[in-house]
Amino acid sequence: MLQHGDVRPSHRLPLDENFIKSIRSVADVMQWHDEVFVELAYLIIIGRPADTIGRQYYLKRIREGRGRLAILDQLAKAAEAKPLWAQISDLQAALDRYRASRRFFAGLRLRRTDPELGMRPPLARARAITNEIGRARQDIMLACGELIAGHKDLLQLVSTQGAAHMGGTSAIAQESKAAVDLHTPRLRSPSDVRENDFDSSEKRLMQALRI
């Protein structure tokens, strides 16, 4: 769950610059899945958006169940890698932990206790399924966020035009703005989508999907 300001990525790439700057921890990175995760990993470690070949390569690996820490580690070892992850204070520690888990005997305990680090085929299958669920879930959350934001813009436009048509008095404008603020949820991050008071049909959809 994002904790750093009024930012959220669009469900369309490229990712918003303010959103990228808001990423401060490995937990912020690991809440994302699939294409958004790959793009974010490139921007943090390589310092540029993912190219087509790289995006397809890492998407294939993630969808086959490769751990996301493994993706971060592989990018960190690339010739292009730059020390741009200084804003993420615990990223180097996470990479060190991942590398320690690759040692056959010394890393056994880490692999057994952290599903992200495990190497057994069932864990890979579980990660692939988790990615698919996470991708669908984040797409729904982000798309709902876009719809709500657009709905708010539309209400503001209607209220402004209505106030202008009725004389544009300050009292009417303030009343219209109060109505928009009352009936339109405020979004600060994708997680806010599940915390707002939706209409009953939207509520049932979110509850059915357990978002």
TORSEMAR-763732 format. One record per residue (C-alpha): x, y, z; residue in three letters. Coordinates in nm, 2 decimals, m for minus. Layout:
N
u = X	v = Y	w = Z	aa = ALA
...
This chain:
211
u = 0.00	v = 0.00	w = 0.00	aa = MET
u = 0.15	v = 0.33	w = m0.10	aa = LEU
u = 0.22	v = 0.57	w = 0.19	aa = GLN
u = 0.39	v = 0.86	w = 0.01	aa = HIS
u = 0.16	v = 1.13	w = m0.11	aa = GLY
u = m0.12	v = 1.18	w = m0.36	aa = ASP
u = 0.02	v = 0.97	w = m0.64	aa = VAL
u = m0.08	v = 0.66	w = m0.82	aa = ARG
u = 0.02	v = 0.52	w = m1.16	aa = PRO
u = m0.21	v = 0.52	w = m1.46	aa = SER
u = m0.31	v = 0.17	w = m1.57	aa = HIS
u = m0.15	v = 0.27	w = m1.90	aa = ARG
u = 0.23	v = 0.29	w = m1.94	aa = LEU
u = 0.45	v = 0.49	w = m1.91	aa = PRO
u = 0.43	v = 0.53	w = m1.54	aa = LEU
u = 0.38	v = 0.88	w = m1.39	aa = ASP
u = 0.71	v = 1.04	w = m1.28	aa = GLU
u = 0.56	v = 1.15	w = m0.94	aa = ASN
u = 0.45	v = 0.79	w = m0.88	aa = PHE
u = 0.81	v = 0.66	w = m0.95	aa = ILE
u = 0.95	v = 0.92	w = m0.70	aa = LYS
u = 0.70	v = 0.80	w = m0.44	aa = SER
u = 0.85	v = 0.45	w = m0.43	aa = ILE
u = 1.06	v = 0.44	w = m0.11	aa = ARG
u = 1.08	v = 0.08	w = m0.01	aa = SER
u = 1.09	v = m0.28	w = m0.14	aa = VAL
u = 0.74	v = m0.32	w = m0.01	aa = ALA
u = 0.63	v = m0.04	w = m0.24	aa = ASP
u = 0.79	v = m0.21	w = m0.54	aa = VAL
u = 0.66	v = m0.56	w = m0.45	aa = MET
u = 0.30	v = m0.46	w = m0.43	aa = GLN
u = 0.29	v = m0.44	w = m0.81	aa = TRP
u = 0.27	v = m0.73	w = m1.06	aa = HIS
u = 0.33	v = m0.82	w = m1.42	aa = ASP
u = 0.40	v = m0.53	w = m1.66	aa = GLU
u = 0.38	v = m0.25	w = m1.41	aa = VAL
u = 0.64	v = m0.43	w = m1.19	aa = PHE
u = 0.87	v = m0.49	w = m1.49	aa = VAL
u = 0.85	v = m0.12	w = m1.59	aa = GLU
u = 0.90	v = 0.00	w = m1.24	aa = LEU
u = 1.20	v = m0.23	w = m1.19	aa = ALA
u = 1.36	v = m0.09	w = m1.51	aa = TYR
u = 1.31	v = 0.27	w = m1.41	aa = LEU
u = 1.45	v = 0.21	w = m1.06	aa = ILE
u = 1.75	v = 0.00	w = m1.14	aa = ILE
u = 1.84	v = 0.08	w = m1.51	aa = ILE
u = 1.71	v = 0.44	w = m1.51	aa = GLY
u = 1.49	v = 0.41	w = m1.82	aa = ARG
u = 1.17	v = 0.25	w = m1.94	aa = PRO
u = 1.19	v = m0.12	w = m2.04	aa = ALA
u = 1.26	v = m0.19	w = m2.40	aa = ASP
u = 1.04	v = m0.42	w = m2.59	aa = THR
u = 1.27	v = m0.72	w = m2.58	aa = ILE
u = 1.35	v = m0.68	w = m2.21	aa = GLY
u = 0.98	v = m0.63	w = m2.12	aa = ARG
u = 0.88	v = m0.94	w = m2.31	aa = GLN
u = 1.17	v = m1.14	w = m2.15	aa = TYR
u = 1.09	v = m1.05	w = m1.79	aa = TYR
u = 0.71	v = m1.08	w = m1.84	aa = LEU
u = 0.76	v = m1.43	w = m1.96	aa = LYS
u = 0.97	v = m1.52	w = m1.66	aa = ARG
u = 0.73	v = m1.36	w = m1.41	aa = ILE
u = 0.43	v = m1.54	w = m1.57	aa = ARG
u = 0.62	v = m1.87	w = m1.55	aa = GLU
u = 0.67	v = m1.82	w = m1.18	aa = GLY
u = 1.01	v = m1.65	w = m1.15	aa = ARG
u = 1.03	v = m1.46	w = m0.83	aa = GLY
u = 1.03	v = m1.08	w = m0.85	aa = ARG
u = 1.34	v = m1.05	w = m0.63	aa = LEU
u = 1.51	v = m1.26	w = m0.89	aa = ALA
u = 1.41	v = m1.01	w = m1.16	aa = ILE
u = 1.54	v = m0.72	w = m0.95	aa = LEU
u = 1.87	v = m0.91	w = m0.89	aa = ASP
u = 1.92	v = m0.99	w = m1.26	aa = GLN
u = 1.86	v = m0.62	w = m1.36	aa = LEU
u = 2.10	v = m0.51	w = m1.08	aa = ALA
u = 2.37	v = m0.72	w = m1.24	aa = LYS
u = 2.32	v = m0.57	w = m1.59	aa = ALA
u = 2.59	v = m0.36	w = m1.74	aa = ALA
u = 2.34	v = m0.07	w = m1.77	aa = GLU
u = 2.25	v = m0.08	w = m1.40	aa = ALA
u = 2.30	v = 0.25	w = m1.22	aa = LYS
u = 2.29	v = 0.32	w = m0.85	aa = PRO
u = 1.96	v = 0.50	w = m0.89	aa = LEU
u = 1.79	v = 0.29	w = m0.62	aa = TRP
u = 1.94	v = 0.50	w = m0.34	aa = ALA
u = 1.58	v = 0.63	w = m0.27	aa = GLN
u = 1.48	v = 0.28	w = m0.18	aa = ILE
u = 1.67	v = 0.23	w = 0.14	aa = SER
u = 1.62	v = m0.14	w = 0.19	aa = ASP
u = 1.66	v = m0.26	w = m0.17	aa = LEU
u = 2.03	v = m0.35	w = m0.14	aa = GLN
u = 1.95	v = m0.55	w = 0.18	aa = ALA
u = 1.67	v = m0.73	w = m0.01	aa = ALA
u = 1.91	v = m0.82	w = m0.30	aa = LEU
u = 2.17	v = m0.95	w = m0.05	aa = ASP
u = 1.90	v = m1.16	w = 0.11	aa = ARG
u = 1.80	v = m1.30	w = m0.22	aa = TYR
u = 2.16	v = m1.38	w = m0.31	aa = ARG
u = 2.21	v = m1.55	w = 0.02	aa = ALA
u = 1.91	v = m1.77	w = m0.05	aa = SER
u = 2.08	v = m1.90	w = m0.37	aa = ARG
u = 2.34	v = m2.08	w = m0.16	aa = ARG
u = 2.25	v = m2.45	w = m0.16	aa = PHE
u = 2.28	v = m2.52	w = 0.22	aa = PHE
u = 2.32	v = m2.18	w = 0.37	aa = ALA
u = 2.01	v = m2.05	w = 0.19	aa = GLY
u = 1.79	v = m2.35	w = 0.27	aa = LEU
u = 1.61	v = m2.18	w = 0.56	aa = ARG
u = 1.54	v = m1.87	w = 0.36	aa = LEU
u = 1.40	v = m2.07	w = 0.07	aa = ARG
u = 1.17	v = m2.26	w = 0.31	aa = ARG
u = 1.03	v = m1.96	w = 0.49	aa = THR
u = 0.99	v = m1.71	w = 0.21	aa = ASP
u = 0.77	v = m1.81	w = m0.09	aa = PRO
u = 0.93	v = m1.54	w = m0.30	aa = GLU
u = 1.27	v = m1.72	w = m0.26	aa = LEU
u = 1.16	v = m2.08	w = m0.29	aa = GLY
u = 1.29	v = m2.28	w = m0.58	aa = MET
u = 1.06	v = m2.58	w = m0.58	aa = ARG
u = 0.82	v = m2.62	w = m0.88	aa = PRO
u = 0.50	v = m2.59	w = m0.67	aa = PRO
u = 0.62	v = m2.25	w = m0.54	aa = LEU
u = 0.69	v = m2.14	w = m0.90	aa = ALA
u = 0.34	v = m2.23	w = m1.00	aa = ARG
u = 0.20	v = m2.05	w = m0.69	aa = ALA
u = 0.39	v = m1.74	w = m0.79	aa = ARG
u = 0.26	v = m1.76	w = m1.15	aa = ALA
u = m0.09	v = m1.78	w = m1.02	aa = ILE
u = m0.03	v = m1.50	w = m0.77	aa = THR
u = 0.09	v = m1.28	w = m1.05	aa = ASN
u = m0.22	v = m1.35	w = m1.26	aa = GLU
u = m0.44	v = m1.27	w = m0.97	aa = ILE
u = m0.24	v = m0.96	w = m0.88	aa = GLY
u = m0.24	v = m0.84	w = m1.23	aa = ARG
u = m0.62	v = m0.87	w = m1.26	aa = ALA
u = m0.66	v = m0.71	w = m0.92	aa = ARG
u = m0.44	v = m0.41	w = m0.99	aa = GLN
u = m0.59	v = m0.36	w = m1.33	aa = ASP
u = m0.94	v = m0.34	w = m1.17	aa = ILE
u = m0.82	v = m0.11	w = m0.90	aa = MET
u = m0.64	v = 0.13	w = m1.14	aa = LEU
u = m0.92	v = 0.13	w = m1.39	aa = ALA
u = m1.17	v = 0.21	w = m1.12	aa = CYS
u = m0.94	v = 0.49	w = m1.00	aa = GLY
u = m0.94	v = 0.64	w = m1.35	aa = GLU
u = m1.32	v = 0.61	w = m1.38	aa = LEU
u = m1.38	v = 0.78	w = m1.04	aa = ILE
u = m1.13	v = 1.06	w = m1.13	aa = ALA
u = m1.30	v = 1.11	w = m1.46	aa = GLY
u = m1.64	v = 1.11	w = m1.29	aa = HIS
u = m1.52	v = 1.38	w = m1.05	aa = LYS
u = m1.39	v = 1.60	w = m1.33	aa = ASP
u = m1.73	v = 1.56	w = m1.51	aa = LEU
u = m1.92	v = 1.66	w = m1.20	aa = LEU
u = m1.70	v = 1.96	w = m1.15	aa = GLN
u = m1.75	v = 2.07	w = m1.51	aa = LEU
u = m2.13	v = 2.03	w = m1.48	aa = VAL
u = m2.14	v = 2.22	w = m1.16	aa = SER
u = m1.92	v = 2.50	w = m1.29	aa = THR
u = m2.13	v = 2.54	w = m1.61	aa = GLN
u = m2.45	v = 2.52	w = m1.40	aa = GLY
u = m2.33	v = 2.80	w = m1.17	aa = ALA
u = m2.24	v = 3.01	w = m1.47	aa = ALA
u = m2.57	v = 2.96	w = m1.64	aa = HIS
u = m2.76	v = 3.06	w = m1.32	aa = MET
u = m2.56	v = 3.38	w = m1.28	aa = GLY
u = m2.23	v = 3.25	w = m1.15	aa = GLY
u = m2.30	v = 3.37	w = m0.79	aa = THR
u = m2.04	v = 3.27	w = m0.53	aa = SER
u = m2.31	v = 3.10	w = m0.31	aa = ALA
u = m2.42	v = 2.88	w = m0.61	aa = ILE
u = m2.06	v = 2.79	w = m0.70	aa = ALA
u = m1.98	v = 2.70	w = m0.34	aa = GLN
u = m2.30	v = 2.49	w = m0.31	aa = GLU
u = m2.21	v = 2.30	w = m0.63	aa = SER
u = m1.86	v = 2.24	w = m0.52	aa = LYS
u = m1.98	v = 2.11	w = m0.18	aa = ALA
u = m2.21	v = 1.87	w = m0.36	aa = ALA
u = m1.93	v = 1.74	w = m0.58	aa = VAL
u = m1.70	v = 1.69	w = m0.28	aa = ASP
u = m1.98	v = 1.52	w = m0.09	aa = LEU
u = m2.06	v = 1.26	w = m0.36	aa = HIS
u = m1.72	v = 1.20	w = m0.52	aa = THR
u = m1.46	v = 0.99	w = m0.34	aa = PRO
u = m1.11	v = 1.12	w = m0.30	aa = ARG
u = m0.83	v = 0.89	w = m0.43	aa = LEU
u = m0.47	v = 0.91	w = m0.30	aa = ARG
u = m0.35	v = 0.56	w = m0.41	aa = SER
u = m0.49	v = 0.25	w = m0.57	aa = PRO
u = m0.57	v = 0.11	w = m0.22	aa = SER
u = m0.82	v = 0.40	w = m0.17	aa = ASP
u = m1.04	v = 0.24	w = m0.44	aa = VAL
u = m1.14	v = m0.03	w = m0.19	aa = ARG
u = m1.18	v = 0.22	w = 0.10	aa = GLU
u = m1.43	v = 0.46	w = m0.06	aa = ASN
u = m1.81	v = 0.45	w = m0.03	aa = ASP
u = m1.92	v = 0.33	w = m0.37	aa = PHE
u = m2.28	v = 0.29	w = m0.50	aa = ASP
u = m2.43	v = m0.05	w = m0.40	aa = SER
u = m2.36	v = m0.22	w = m0.74	aa = SER
u = m1.99	v = m0.11	w = m0.73	aa = GLU
u = m1.97	v = m0.22	w = m0.37	aa = LYS
u = m2.10	v = m0.57	w = m0.45	aa = ARG
u = m1.85	v = m0.60	w = m0.73	aa = LEU
u = m1.56	v = m0.51	w = m0.51	aa = MET
u = m1.68	v = m0.74	w = m0.23	aa = GLN
u = m1.73	v = m1.03	w = m0.47	aa = ALA
u = m1.37	v = m0.99	w = m0.59	aa = LEU
u = m1.25	v = m0.94	w = m0.23	aa = ARG
u = m1.06	v = m0.63	w = m0.32	aa = ILE
